[in-house]
Amino acid sequence: METSPAIQLQQKIIAFINSLKDDGISYIGLSIAGDESHFLPDVKIDTMLLDGKPFTSQHYFPATDIESTVILRTKETQ
């Protein structure tokens, strides 16, 4: 079975965050723009207007070795 783009991205995010553990990093905040195929199916999706344009995002806290927060947002918000 093929892994979804959302799960592939999630795995890369977790690997990246965990790779910084030995560098003395204590917190990581990531903001990533893509499309909704990168949104996790079990995390709430928020939609609002920002300067009259739709702003769709997910905000979550992955289980990693370093405290972290991730915001995924759609490209239209760039």
N, CA, C and O atoms as a Tripos MOL2 file, in Angstrom:
@<TRIPOS>MOLECULE
protein
  312   311    78     0     0
PROTEIN
NO_CHARGES

@<TRIPOS>ATOM
      1 N           0.8380   -1.1770    0.0000 N.3       1 MET1
      2 CA          0.0000    0.0000    0.0000 C.3       1 MET1
      3 C           0.8870    1.2470    0.0000 C.2       1 MET1
      4 O           1.8880    1.3090    0.7130 O.2       1 MET1
      5 N           0.5090    2.2270   -0.8010 N.am      2 GLU2
      6 CA          1.2610    3.4630   -0.9120 C.3       2 GLU2
      7 C           0.9580    4.3830    0.2730 C.2       2 GLU2
      8 O          -0.1860    4.4830    0.7150 O.2       2 GLU2
      9 N           1.9910    5.0490    0.7770 N.am      3 THR3
     10 CA          1.8280    5.9660    1.8980 C.3       3 THR3
     11 C           1.3480    7.3200    1.3800 C.2       3 THR3
     12 O           1.8550    7.8180    0.3740 O.2       3 THR3
     13 N           0.3770    7.9120    2.0630 N.am      4 SER4
     14 CA         -0.1870    9.1990    1.6340 C.3       4 SER4
     15 C           0.8410   10.3230    1.7790 C.2       4 SER4
     16 O           1.7720   10.2070    2.5760 O.2       4 SER4
     17 N           0.6810   11.4200    1.0080 N.am      5 PRO5
     18 CA          1.5750   12.5690    1.1520 C.3       5 PRO5
     19 C           1.5860   13.1190    2.5840 C.2       5 PRO5
     20 O           2.6240   13.5740    3.0630 O.2       5 PRO5
     21 N           0.4410   13.0780    3.2640 N.am      6 ALA6
     22 CA          0.3650   13.5820    4.6390 C.3       6 ALA6
     23 C           1.2410   12.7550    5.5760 C.2       6 ALA6
     24 O           1.9600   13.3130    6.4050 O.2       6 ALA6
     25 N           1.1860   11.4390    5.4540 N.am      7 ILE7
     26 CA          1.9820   10.5630    6.3200 C.3       7 ILE7
     27 C           3.4600   10.6770    5.9640 C.2       7 ILE7
     28 O           4.3080   10.6820    6.8570 O.2       7 ILE7
     29 N           3.7820   10.7680    4.6710 N.am      8 GLN8
     30 CA          5.1770   10.9360    4.2590 C.3       8 GLN8
     31 C           5.7670   12.2140    4.8510 C.2       8 GLN8
     32 O           6.8780   12.2040    5.3810 O.2       8 GLN8
     33 N           5.0140   13.3190    4.7570 N.am      9 LEU9
     34 CA          5.4890   14.5850    5.3120 C.3       9 LEU9
     35 C           5.6350   14.4850    6.8210 C.2       9 LEU9
     36 O           6.6320   14.9510    7.3730 O.2       9 LEU9
     37 N           4.6670   13.8910    7.4960 N.am     10 GLN10
     38 CA          4.7200   13.7320    8.9490 C.3      10 GLN10
     39 C           5.9780   12.9630    9.3580 C.2      10 GLN10
     40 O           6.6480   13.3480   10.3160 O.2      10 GLN10
     41 N           6.3040   11.8930    8.6500 N.am     11 GLN11
     42 CA          7.4970   11.0990    8.9560 C.3      11 GLN11
     43 C           8.7620   11.9230    8.7750 C.2      11 GLN11
     44 O           9.6850   11.8230    9.5820 O.2      11 GLN11
     45 N           8.8160   12.7410    7.7180 N.am     12 LYS12
     46 CA          9.9820   13.5980    7.4730 C.3      12 LYS12
     47 C          10.1100   14.6790    8.5400 C.2      12 LYS12
     48 O          11.2150   14.9810    8.9890 O.2      12 LYS12
     49 N           8.9850   15.2620    8.9480 N.am     13 ILE13
     50 CA          9.0030   16.2870    9.9940 C.3      13 ILE13
     51 C           9.5370   15.7020   11.2940 C.2      13 ILE13
     52 O          10.4040   16.2980   11.9320 O.2      13 ILE13
     53 N           9.0290   14.5460   11.6900 N.am     14 ILE14
     54 CA          9.4720   13.9080   12.9380 C.3      14 ILE14
     55 C          10.9520   13.5540   12.8670 C.2      14 ILE14
     56 O          11.6850   13.7840   13.8280 O.2      14 ILE14
     57 N          11.4020   12.9980   11.7440 N.am     15 ALA15
     58 CA         12.8190   12.6470   11.5940 C.3      15 ALA15
     59 C          13.6950   13.8960   11.6780 C.2      15 ALA15
     60 O          14.7450   13.8710   12.3200 O.2      15 ALA15
     61 N          13.2700   15.0000   11.0300 N.am     16 PHE16
     62 CA         14.0350   16.2450   11.0670 C.3      16 PHE16
     63 C          14.1320   16.7860   12.4900 C.2      16 PHE16
     64 O          15.2200   17.1220   12.9580 O.2      16 PHE16
     65 N          13.0050   16.8690   13.1700 N.am     17 ILE17
     66 CA         13.0090   17.3960   14.5360 C.3      17 ILE17
     67 C          13.8790   16.5320   15.4390 C.2      17 ILE17
     68 O          14.6990   17.0580   16.1910 O.2      17 ILE17
     69 N          13.7130   15.2240   15.3770 N.am     18 ASN18
     70 CA         14.5060   14.3290   16.2240 C.3      18 ASN18
     71 C          15.9910   14.3910   15.8970 C.2      18 ASN18
     72 O          16.8190   14.1470   16.7740 O.2      18 ASN18
     73 N          16.3500   14.7140   14.6480 N.am     19 SER19
     74 CA         17.7640   14.7820   14.2610 C.3      19 SER19
     75 C          18.4930   15.9320   14.9480 C.2      19 SER19
     76 O          19.7230   15.9390   14.9900 O.2      19 SER19
     77 N          17.7630   16.8980   15.4820 N.am     20 LEU20
     78 CA         18.3790   18.0580   16.1370 C.3      20 LEU20
     79 C          18.5450   17.8820   17.6440 C.2      20 LEU20
     80 O          19.0280   18.7850   18.3270 O.2      20 LEU20
     81 N          18.1520   16.7370   18.1580 N.am     21 LYS21
     82 CA         18.1810   16.4980   19.6080 C.3      21 LYS21
     83 C          19.5720   16.7100   20.2070 C.2      21 LYS21
     84 O          19.6980   17.3120   21.2740 O.2      21 LYS21
     85 N          20.6040   16.2270   19.5410 N.am     22 ASP22
     86 CA         21.9600   16.3110   20.0890 C.3      22 ASP22
     87 C          22.6290   17.6600   19.8440 C.2      22 ASP22
     88 O          23.7830   17.8490   20.2290 O.2      22 ASP22
     89 N          21.9310   18.5960   19.2140 N.am     23 ASP23
     90 CA         22.4940   19.9160   18.9210 C.3      23 ASP23
     91 C          22.1220   20.9660   19.9600 C.2      23 ASP23
     92 O          22.4260   22.1450   19.7820 O.2      23 ASP23
     93 N          21.4680   20.5510   21.0400 N.am     24 GLY24
     94 CA         21.1130   21.4780   22.1010 C.3      24 GLY24
     95 C          19.8590   22.2920   21.8250 C.2      24 GLY24
     96 O          19.5890   23.2660   22.5270 O.2      24 GLY24
     97 N          19.0960   21.9100   20.8220 N.am     25 ILE25
     98 CA         17.8540   22.6080   20.5020 C.3      25 ILE25
     99 C          16.7940   22.1960   21.5210 C.2      25 ILE25
    100 O          16.6350   21.0080   21.8040 O.2      25 ILE25
    101 N          16.0690   23.1690   22.0730 N.am     26 SER26
    102 CA         15.0670   22.8360   23.0940 C.3      26 SER26
    103 C          13.6260   23.0020   22.6080 C.2      26 SER26
    104 O          12.7010   22.4920   23.2390 O.2      26 SER26
    105 N          13.4270   23.7130   21.4910 N.am     27 TYR27
    106 CA         12.0720   23.9080   20.9610 C.3      27 TYR27
    107 C          12.1640   24.1830   19.4650 C.2      27 TYR27
    108 O          13.0720   24.8780   19.0100 O.2      27 TYR27
    109 N          11.2240   23.6370   18.7070 N.am     28 ILE28
    110 CA         11.1710   23.8800   17.2660 C.3      28 ILE28
    111 C           9.7420   24.2360   16.8830 C.2      28 ILE28
    112 O           8.8000   23.5380   17.2580 O.2      28 ILE28
    113 N           9.5840   25.3220   16.1360 N.am     29 GLY29
    114 CA          8.2970   25.6970   15.5640 C.3      29 GLY29
    115 C           8.4380   25.7240   14.0520 C.2      29 GLY29
    116 O           9.2830   26.4440   13.5200 O.2      29 GLY29
    117 N           7.6240   24.9520   13.3610 N.am     30 LEU30
    118 CA          7.6840   24.8890   11.9010 C.3      30 LEU30
    119 C           6.3860   25.4010   11.2960 C.2      30 LEU30
    120 O           5.2970   25.0870   11.7770 O.2      30 LEU30
    121 N           6.5110   26.1850   10.2440 N.am     31 SER31
    122 CA          5.3660   26.6100    9.4440 C.3      31 SER31
    123 C           5.6510   26.1580    8.0200 C.2      31 SER31
    124 O           6.6400   26.5730    7.4160 O.2      31 SER31
    125 N           4.7800   25.3050    7.4850 N.am     32 ILE32
    126 CA          5.0090   24.6920    6.1830 C.3      32 ILE32
    127 C           3.8140   24.9720    5.2820 C.2      32 ILE32
    128 O           2.6690   24.7380    5.6680 O.2      32 ILE32
    129 N           4.0840   25.4760    4.0750 N.am     33 ALA33
    130 CA          3.0170   25.7270    3.1020 C.3      33 ALA33
    131 C           3.0050   24.6170    2.0640 C.2      33 ALA33
    132 O           4.0540   24.2120    1.5630 O.2      33 ALA33
    133 N           1.8340   24.1380    1.7520 N.am     34 GLY34
    134 CA          1.6670   23.0920    0.7520 C.3      34 GLY34
    135 C           0.2230   23.0680    0.3040 C.2      34 GLY34
    136 O          -0.4290   24.1080    0.2140 O.2      34 GLY34
    137 N          -0.2700   21.8840    0.0250 N.am     35 ASP35
    138 CA         -1.6880   21.7860   -0.2960 C.3      35 ASP35
    139 C          -2.3630   20.8600    0.7130 C.2      35 ASP35
    140 O          -1.7000   20.2550    1.5550 O.2      35 ASP35
    141 N          -3.6660   20.7600    0.6190 N.am     36 GLU36
    142 CA         -4.4150   20.0240    1.6400 C.3      36 GLU36
    143 C          -4.1240   18.5280    1.6550 C.2      36 GLU36
    144 O          -4.5090   17.8430    2.6030 O.2      36 GLU36
    145 N          -3.4540   18.0040    0.6290 N.am     37 SER37
    146 CA         -3.0840   16.5820    0.6590 C.3      37 SER37
    147 C          -2.0500   16.3080    1.7470 C.2      37 SER37
    148 O          -1.8480   15.1560    2.1310 O.2      37 SER37
    149 N          -1.3910   17.3610    2.2500 N.am     38 HIS38
    150 CA         -0.4110   17.2120    3.3250 C.3      38 HIS38
    151 C          -1.0420   17.2900    4.7110 C.2      38 HIS38
    152 O          -0.3680   17.0300    5.7070 O.2      38 HIS38
    153 N          -2.3250   17.6430    4.7930 N.am     39 PHE39
    154 CA         -3.0100   17.7240    6.0800 C.3      39 PHE39
    155 C          -3.2850   16.3230    6.6100 C.2      39 PHE39
    156 O          -3.6800   15.4330    5.8570 O.2      39 PHE39
    157 N          -3.0760   16.1340    7.8980 N.am     40 LEU40
    158 CA         -3.3350   14.8440    8.5290 C.3      40 LEU40
    159 C          -4.8410   14.6420    8.6880 C.2      40 LEU40
    160 O          -5.5520   15.5770    9.0550 O.2      40 LEU40
    161 N          -5.3300   13.4450    8.4170 N.am     41 PRO41
    162 CA         -6.7790   13.2150    8.4570 C.3      41 PRO41
    163 C          -7.3930   13.2780    9.8530 C.2      41 PRO41
    164 O          -8.5940   13.5090    9.9860 O.2      41 PRO41
    165 N          -6.5940   13.0780   10.8840 N.am     42 ASP42
    166 CA         -7.1310   13.0400   12.2490 C.3      42 ASP42
    167 C          -6.8550   14.3120   13.0500 C.2      42 ASP42
    168 O          -6.9970   14.3200   14.2720 O.2      42 ASP42
    169 N          -6.4570   15.3960   12.3560 N.am     43 VAL43
    170 CA         -6.1780   16.6740   13.0160 C.3      43 VAL43
    171 C          -7.1430   17.7150   12.4500 C.2      43 VAL43
    172 O          -7.3610   17.7820   11.2400 O.2      43 VAL43
    173 N          -7.7170   18.5240   13.3380 N.am     44 LYS44
    174 CA         -8.6920   19.5510   12.9450 C.3      44 LYS44
    175 C          -8.0960   20.4980   11.9040 C.2      44 LYS44
    176 O          -6.9430   20.9170   12.0170 O.2      44 LYS44
    177 N          -8.8950   20.8280   10.8940 N.am     45 ILE45
    178 CA         -8.5150   21.8030    9.8750 C.3      45 ILE45
    179 C          -9.2550   23.1010   10.1740 C.2      45 ILE45
    180 O         -10.4760   23.1050   10.3310 O.2      45 ILE45
    181 N          -8.5130   24.1970   10.2530 N.am     46 ASP46
    182 CA         -9.0970   25.5140   10.5100 C.3      46 ASP46
    183 C          -9.1160   26.3110    9.2120 C.2      46 ASP46
    184 O          -8.1450   26.2950    8.4570 O.2      46 ASP46
    185 N         -10.2240   27.0110    8.9510 N.am     47 THR47
    186 CA        -10.3280   27.8780    7.7790 C.3      47 THR47
    187 C         -10.8780   29.2240    8.2190 C.2      47 THR47
    188 O         -11.8620   29.2970    8.9560 O.2      47 THR47
    189 N         -10.2280   30.2960    7.7550 N.am     48 MET48
    190 CA        -10.6800   31.6540    8.0480 C.3      48 MET48
    191 C         -10.2530   32.5490    6.8980 C.2      48 MET48
    192 O          -9.5130   32.1110    6.0180 O.2      48 MET48
    193 N         -10.7020   33.7830    6.8920 N.am     49 LEU49
    194 CA        -10.2810   34.7430    5.8820 C.3      49 LEU49
    195 C          -9.1570   35.5980    6.4390 C.2      49 LEU49
    196 O          -9.2120   36.0510    7.5820 O.2      49 LEU49
    197 N          -8.1370   35.8150    5.6170 N.am     50 LEU50
    198 CA         -7.0170   36.6750    5.9700 C.3      50 LEU50
    199 C          -6.8030   37.6050    4.7850 C.2      50 LEU50
    200 O          -6.4520   37.1450    3.6980 O.2      50 LEU50
    201 N          -7.0050   38.8950    4.9720 N.am     51 ASP51
    202 CA         -6.9530   39.8710    3.8780 C.3      51 ASP51
    203 C          -7.8800   39.4680    2.7350 C.2      51 ASP51
    204 O          -7.5440   39.6460    1.5640 O.2      51 ASP51
    205 N          -9.0420   38.9260    3.0760 N.am     52 GLY52
    206 CA        -10.0310   38.5460    2.0830 C.3      52 GLY52
    207 C          -9.7590   37.2400    1.3590 C.2      52 GLY52
    208 O         -10.5290   36.8460    0.4820 O.2      52 GLY52
    209 N          -8.6780   36.5650    1.7130 N.am     53 LYS53
    210 CA         -8.3240   35.2990    1.0700 C.3      53 LYS53
    211 C          -8.4670   34.1610    2.0750 C.2      53 LYS53
    212 O          -8.2490   34.3570    3.2710 O.2      53 LYS53
    213 N          -8.8360   32.9610    1.5900 N.am     54 PRO54
    214 CA         -8.9690   31.8360    2.5160 C.3      54 PRO54
    215 C          -7.6210   31.4200    3.0970 C.2      54 PRO54
    216 O          -6.6160   31.3460    2.3900 O.2      54 PRO54
    217 N          -7.6250   31.1580    4.3660 N.am     55 PHE55
    218 CA         -6.4390   30.7030    5.0950 C.3      55 PHE55
    219 C          -6.8330   29.3810    5.7410 C.2      55 PHE55
    220 O          -7.6030   29.3610    6.7010 O.2      55 PHE55
    221 N          -6.3110   28.2880    5.2230 N.am     56 THR56
    222 CA         -6.6270   26.9640    5.7310 C.3      56 THR56
    223 C          -5.3710   26.3880    6.3570 C.2      56 THR56
    224 O          -4.3060   26.3950    5.7400 O.2      56 THR56
    225 N          -5.4900   25.8890    7.5800 N.am     57 SER57
    226 CA         -4.2970   25.3960    8.2680 C.3      57 SER57
    227 C          -4.6290   24.2890    9.2610 C.2      57 SER57
    228 O          -5.7800   24.0790    9.6440 O.2      57 SER57
    229 N          -3.5770   23.5980    9.6560 N.am     58 GLN58
    230 CA         -3.6180   22.6360   10.7590 C.3      58 GLN58
    231 C          -2.4950   23.0100   11.7080 C.2      58 GLN58
    232 O          -1.4120   23.4070   11.2760 O.2      58 GLN58
    233 N          -2.7500   22.8860   12.9770 N.am     59 HIS59
    234 CA         -1.7570   23.1790   14.0060 C.3      59 HIS59
    235 C          -1.7160   21.9830   14.9380 C.2      59 HIS59
    236 O          -2.7320   21.6080   15.5230 O.2      59 HIS59
    237 N          -0.5330   21.3810   15.0780 N.am     60 TYR60
    238 CA         -0.4440   20.2140   15.9450 C.3      60 TYR60
    239 C           0.9250   20.1200   16.6010 C.2      60 TYR60
    240 O           1.8550   20.8380   16.2340 O.2      60 TYR60
    241 N           1.0330   19.2420   17.5580 N.am     61 PHE61
    242 CA          2.2370   19.0530   18.3630 C.3      61 PHE61
    243 C           2.6930   17.6030   18.2060 C.2      61 PHE61
    244 O           2.1930   16.7230   18.9070 O.2      61 PHE61
    245 N           3.6470   17.3370   17.2860 N.am     62 PRO62
    246 CA          4.0470   15.9520   17.0410 C.3      62 PRO62
    247 C           4.7800   15.3460   18.2390 C.2      62 PRO62
    248 O           5.4140   16.0510   19.0240 O.2      62 PRO62
    249 N           4.6770   14.0430   18.3550 N.am     63 ALA63
    250 CA          5.3870   13.3130   19.4100 C.3      63 ALA63
    251 C           6.8380   13.1510   18.9650 C.2      63 ALA63
    252 O           7.1670   12.2540   18.1900 O.2      63 ALA63
    253 N           7.7000   14.0370   19.4710 N.am     64 THR64
    254 CA          9.1130   14.0360   19.0870 C.3      64 THR64
    255 C           9.9860   14.1240   20.3260 C.2      64 THR64
    256 O           9.4940   14.3050   21.4400 O.2      64 THR64
    257 N          11.3010   13.9920   20.1120 N.am     65 ASP65
    258 CA         12.2530   14.0630   21.2190 C.3      65 ASP65
    259 C          12.4560   15.4940   21.7120 C.2      65 ASP65
    260 O          12.9620   15.6990   22.8150 O.2      65 ASP65
    261 N          12.0690   16.4770   20.9150 N.am     66 ILE66
    262 CA         12.1920   17.8940   21.2450 C.3      66 ILE66
    263 C          10.7810   18.4820   21.2290 C.2      66 ILE66
    264 O           9.9810   18.1470   20.3550 O.2      66 ILE66
    265 N          10.4760   19.3470   22.1800 N.am     67 GLU67
    266 CA          9.1650   20.0080   22.1600 C.3      67 GLU67
    267 C           9.0110   20.7510   20.8310 C.2      67 GLU67
    268 O           9.9130   21.4730   20.4070 O.2      67 GLU67
    269 N           7.8690   20.5690   20.1870 N.am     68 SER68
    270 CA          7.7010   21.1830   18.8730 C.3      68 SER68
    271 C           6.2350   21.4500   18.5590 C.2      68 SER68
    272 O           5.3230   20.8380   19.1150 O.2      68 SER68
    273 N           6.0560   22.3920   17.6450 N.am     69 THR69
    274 CA          4.7340   22.6940   17.1110 C.3      69 THR69
    275 C           4.8620   22.8210   15.5990 C.2      69 THR69
    276 O           5.8580   23.3400   15.0940 O.2      69 THR69
    277 N           3.8600   22.3510   14.8900 N.am     70 VAL70
    278 CA          3.8690   22.4010   13.4280 C.3      70 VAL70
    279 C           2.5780   23.0530   12.9580 C.2      70 VAL70
    280 O           1.4880   22.7120   13.4180 O.2      70 VAL70
    281 N           2.7190   23.9930   12.0370 N.am     71 ILE71
    282 CA          1.5660   24.5880   11.3760 C.3      71 ILE71
    283 C           1.6990   24.2720    9.8890 C.2      71 ILE71
    284 O           2.6650   24.6780    9.2420 O.2      71 ILE71
    285 N           0.7310   23.5540    9.3650 N.am     72 LEU72
    286 CA          0.6410   23.2990    7.9300 C.3      72 LEU72
    287 C          -0.4030   24.2550    7.3840 C.2      72 LEU72
    288 O          -1.4760   24.4010    7.9710 O.2      72 LEU72
    289 N          -0.1040   24.9100    6.2660 N.am     73 ARG73
    290 CA         -1.0660   25.8470    5.6940 C.3      73 ARG73
    291 C          -1.1030   25.6940    4.1810 C.2      73 ARG73
    292 O          -0.1630   25.1810    3.5730 O.2      73 ARG73
    293 N          -2.1840   26.1380    3.5890 N.am     74 THR74
    294 CA         -2.3040   26.0450    2.1390 C.3      74 THR74
    295 C          -1.4930   27.1440    1.4680 C.2      74 THR74
    296 O          -1.2130   28.1790    2.0730 O.2      74 THR74
    297 N          -1.1220   26.9140    0.2300 N.am     75 LYS75
    298 CA         -0.2680   27.8370   -0.5200 C.3      75 LYS75
    299 C          -0.8760   29.2180   -0.7060 C.2      75 LYS75
    300 O          -0.1450   30.2060   -0.7780 O.2      75 LYS75
    301 N          -2.2050   29.3050   -0.7850 N.am     76 GLU76
    302 CA         -2.8480   30.5940   -1.0290 C.3      76 GLU76
    303 C          -2.4840   31.6370    0.0170 C.2      76 GLU76
    304 O          -2.6850   32.8310   -0.2090 O.2      76 GLU76
    305 N          -1.9510   31.2070    1.1640 N.am     77 THR77
    306 CA         -1.6800   32.1410    2.2560 C.3      77 THR77
    307 C          -0.2820   32.7290    2.1830 C.2      77 THR77
    308 O           0.1090   33.4760    3.0800 O.2      77 THR77
    309 N           0.4710   32.4230    1.1610 N.am     78 GLN78
    310 CA          1.8330   32.9470    1.0650 C.3      78 GLN78
    311 C           1.8210   34.3920    0.6200 C.2      78 GLN78
    312 O           2.8800   35.0040    0.4820 O.2      78 GLN78
@<TRIPOS>BOND
     1     1     2 1
     2     2     3 1
     3     3     4 2
     4     3     5 am
     5     5     6 1
     6     6     7 1
     7     7     8 2
     8     7     9 am
     9     9    10 1
    10    10    11 1
    11    11    12 2
    12    11    13 am
    13    13    14 1
    14    14    15 1
    15    15    16 2
    16    15    17 am
    17    17    18 1
    18    18    19 1
    19    19    20 2
    20    19    21 am
    21    21    22 1
    22    22    23 1
    23    23    24 2
    24    23    25 am
    25    25    26 1
    26    26    27 1
    27    27    28 2
    28    27    29 am
    29    29    30 1
    30    30    31 1
    31    31    32 2
    32    31    33 am
    33    33    34 1
    34    34    35 1
    35    35    36 2
    36    35    37 am
    37    37    38 1
    38    38    39 1
    39    39    40 2
    40    39    41 am
    41    41    42 1
    42    42    43 1
    43    43    44 2
    44    43    45 am
    45    45    46 1
    46    46    47 1
    47    47    48 2
    48    47    49 am
    49    49    50 1
    50    50    51 1
    51    51    52 2
    52    51    53 am
    53    53    54 1
    54    54    55 1
    55    55    56 2
    56    55    57 am
    57    57    58 1
    58    58    59 1
    59    59    60 2
    60    59    61 am
    61    61    62 1
    62    62    63 1
    63    63    64 2
    64    63    65 am
    65    65    66 1
    66    66    67 1
    67    67    68 2
    68    67    69 am
    69    69    70 1
    70    70    71 1
    71    71    72 2
    72    71    73 am
    73    73    74 1
    74    74    75 1
    75    75    76 2
    76    75    77 am
    77    77    78 1
    78    78    79 1
    79    79    80 2
    80    79    81 am
    81    81    82 1
    82    82    83 1
    83    83    84 2
    84    83    85 am
    85    85    86 1
    86    86    87 1
    87    87    88 2
    88    87    89 am
    89    89    90 1
    90    90    91 1
    91    91    92 2
    92    91    93 am
    93    93    94 1
    94    94    95 1
    95    95    96 2
    96    95    97 am
    97    97    98 1
    98    98    99 1
    99    99   100 2
   100    99   101 am
   101   101   102 1
   102   102   103 1
   103   103   104 2
   104   103   105 am
   105   105   106 1
   106   106   107 1
   107   107   108 2
   108   107   109 am
   109   109   110 1
   110   110   111 1
   111   111   112 2
   112   111   113 am
   113   113   114 1
   114   114   115 1
   115   115   116 2
   116   115   117 am
   117   117   118 1
   118   118   119 1
   119   119   120 2
   120   119   121 am
   121   121   122 1
   122   122   123 1
   123   123   124 2
   124   123   125 am
   125   125   126 1
   126   126   127 1
   127   127   128 2
   128   127   129 am
   129   129   130 1
   130   130   131 1
   131   131   132 2
   132   131   133 am
   133   133   134 1
   134   134   135 1
   135   135   136 2
   136   135   137 am
   137   137   138 1
   138   138   139 1
   139   139   140 2
   140   139   141 am
   141   141   142 1
   142   142   143 1
   143   143   144 2
   144   143   145 am
   145   145   146 1
   146   146   147 1
   147   147   148 2
   148   147   149 am
   149   149   150 1
   150   150   151 1
   151   151   152 2
   152   151   153 am
   153   153   154 1
   154   154   155 1
   155   155   156 2
   156   155   157 am
   157   157   158 1
   158   158   159 1
   159   159   160 2
   160   159   161 am
   161   161   162 1
   162   162   163 1
   163   163   164 2
   164   163   165 am
   165   165   166 1
   166   166   167 1
   167   167   168 2
   168   167   169 am
   169   169   170 1
   170   170   171 1
   171   171   172 2
   172   171   173 am
   173   173   174 1
   174   174   175 1
   175   175   176 2
   176   175   177 am
   177   177   178 1
   178   178   179 1
   179   179   180 2
   180   179   181 am
   181   181   182 1
   182   182   183 1
   183   183   184 2
   184   183   185 am
   185   185   186 1
   186   186   187 1
   187   187   188 2
   188   187   189 am
   189   189   190 1
   190   190   191 1
   191   191   192 2
   192   191   193 am
   193   193   194 1
   194   194   195 1
   195   195   196 2
   196   195   197 am
   197   197   198 1
   198   198   199 1
   199   199   200 2
   200   199   201 am
   201   201   202 1
   202   202   203 1
   203   203   204 2
   204   203   205 am
   205   205   206 1
   206   206   207 1
   207   207   208 2
   208   207   209 am
   209   209   210 1
   210   210   211 1
   211   211   212 2
   212   211   213 am
   213   213   214 1
   214   214   215 1
   215   215   216 2
   216   215   217 am
   217   217   218 1
   218   218   219 1
   219   219   220 2
   220   219   221 am
   221   221   222 1
   222   222   223 1
   223   223   224 2
   224   223   225 am
   225   225   226 1
   226   226   227 1
   227   227   228 2
   228   227   229 am
   229   229   230 1
   230   230   231 1
   231   231   232 2
   232   231   233 am
   233   233   234 1
   234   234   235 1
   235   235   236 2
   236   235   237 am
   237   237   238 1
   238   238   239 1
   239   239   240 2
   240   239   241 am
   241   241   242 1
   242   242   243 1
   243   243   244 2
   244   243   245 am
   245   245   246 1
   246   246   247 1
   247   247   248 2
   248   247   249 am
   249   249   250 1
   250   250   251 1
   251   251   252 2
   252   251   253 am
   253   253   254 1
   254   254   255 1
   255   255   256 2
   256   255   257 am
   257   257   258 1
   258   258   259 1
   259   259   260 2
   260   259   261 am
   261   261   262 1
   262   262   263 1
   263   263   264 2
   264   263   265 am
   265   265   266 1
   266   266   267 1
   267   267   268 2
   268   267   269 am
   269   269   270 1
   270   270   271 1
   271   271   272 2
   272   271   273 am
   273   273   274 1
   274   274   275 1
   275   275   276 2
   276   275   277 am
   277   277   278 1
   278   278   279 1
   279   279   280 2
   280   279   281 am
   281   281   282 1
   282   282   283 1
   283   283   284 2
   284   283   285 am
   285   285   286 1
   286   286   287 1
   287   287   288 2
   288   287   289 am
   289   289   290 1
   290   290   291 1
   291   291   292 2
   292   291   293 am
   293   293   294 1
   294   294   295 1
   295   295   296 2
   296   295   297 am
   297   297   298 1
   298   298   299 1
   299   299   300 2
   300   299   301 am
   301   301   302 1
   302   302   303 1
   303   303   304 2
   304   303   305 am
   305   305   306 1
   306   306   307 1
   307   307   308 2
   308   307   309 am
   309   309   310 1
   310   310   311 1
   311   311   312 2
@<TRIPOS>SUBSTRUCTURE
     1 MET1         2 RESIDUE 1 A MET
     2 GLU2         6 RESIDUE 1 A GLU
     3 THR3        10 RESIDUE 1 A THR
     4 SER4        14 RESIDUE 1 A SER
     5 PRO5        18 RESIDUE 1 A PRO
     6 ALA6        22 RESIDUE 1 A ALA
     7 ILE7        26 RESIDUE 1 A ILE
     8 GLN8        30 RESIDUE 1 A GLN
     9 LEU9        34 RESIDUE 1 A LEU
    10 GLN10       38 RESIDUE 1 A GLN
    11 GLN11       42 RESIDUE 1 A GLN
    12 LYS12       46 RESIDUE 1 A LYS
    13 ILE13       50 RESIDUE 1 A ILE
    14 ILE14       54 RESIDUE 1 A ILE
    15 ALA15       58 RESIDUE 1 A ALA
    16 PHE16       62 RESIDUE 1 A PHE
    17 ILE17       66 RESIDUE 1 A ILE
    18 ASN18       70 RESIDUE 1 A ASN
    19 SER19       74 RESIDUE 1 A SER
    20 LEU20       78 RESIDUE 1 A LEU
    21 LYS21       82 RESIDUE 1 A LYS
    22 ASP22       86 RESIDUE 1 A ASP
    23 ASP23       90 RESIDUE 1 A ASP
    24 GLY24       94 RESIDUE 1 A GLY
    25 ILE25       98 RESIDUE 1 A ILE
    26 SER26      102 RESIDUE 1 A SER
    27 TYR27      106 RESIDUE 1 A TYR
    28 ILE28      110 RESIDUE 1 A ILE
    29 GLY29      114 RESIDUE 1 A GLY
    30 LEU30      118 RESIDUE 1 A LEU
    31 SER31      122 RESIDUE 1 A SER
    32 ILE32      126 RESIDUE 1 A ILE
    33 ALA33      130 RESIDUE 1 A ALA
    34 GLY34      134 RESIDUE 1 A GLY
    35 ASP35      138 RESIDUE 1 A ASP
    36 GLU36      142 RESIDUE 1 A GLU
    37 SER37      146 RESIDUE 1 A SER
    38 HIS38      150 RESIDUE 1 A HIS
    39 PHE39      154 RESIDUE 1 A PHE
    40 LEU40      158 RESIDUE 1 A LEU
    41 PRO41      162 RESIDUE 1 A PRO
    42 ASP42      166 RESIDUE 1 A ASP
    43 VAL43      170 RESIDUE 1 A VAL
    44 LYS44      174 RESIDUE 1 A LYS
    45 ILE45      178 RESIDUE 1 A ILE
    46 ASP46      182 RESIDUE 1 A ASP
    47 THR47      186 RESIDUE 1 A THR
    48 MET48      190 RESIDUE 1 A MET
    49 LEU49      194 RESIDUE 1 A LEU
    50 LEU50      198 RESIDUE 1 A LEU
    51 ASP51      202 RESIDUE 1 A ASP
    52 GLY52      206 RESIDUE 1 A GLY
    53 LYS53      210 RESIDUE 1 A LYS
    54 PRO54      214 RESIDUE 1 A PRO
    55 PHE55      218 RESIDUE 1 A PHE
    56 THR56      222 RESIDUE 1 A THR
    57 SER57      226 RESIDUE 1 A SER
    58 GLN58      230 RESIDUE 1 A GLN
    59 HIS59      234 RESIDUE 1 A HIS
    60 TYR60      238 RESIDUE 1 A TYR
    61 PHE61      242 RESIDUE 1 A PHE
    62 PRO62      246 RESIDUE 1 A PRO
    63 ALA63      250 RESIDUE 1 A ALA
    64 THR64      254 RESIDUE 1 A THR
    65 ASP65      258 RESIDUE 1 A ASP
    66 ILE66      262 RESIDUE 1 A ILE
    67 GLU67      266 RESIDUE 1 A GLU
    68 SER68      270 RESIDUE 1 A SER
    69 THR69      274 RESIDUE 1 A THR
    70 VAL70      278 RESIDUE 1 A VAL
    71 ILE71      282 RESIDUE 1 A ILE
    72 LEU72      286 RESIDUE 1 A LEU
    73 ARG73      290 RESIDUE 1 A ARG
    74 THR74      294 RESIDUE 1 A THR
    75 LYS75      298 RESIDUE 1 A LYS
    76 GLU76      302 RESIDUE 1 A GLU
    77 THR77      306 RESIDUE 1 A THR
    78 GLN78      310 RESIDUE 1 A GLN
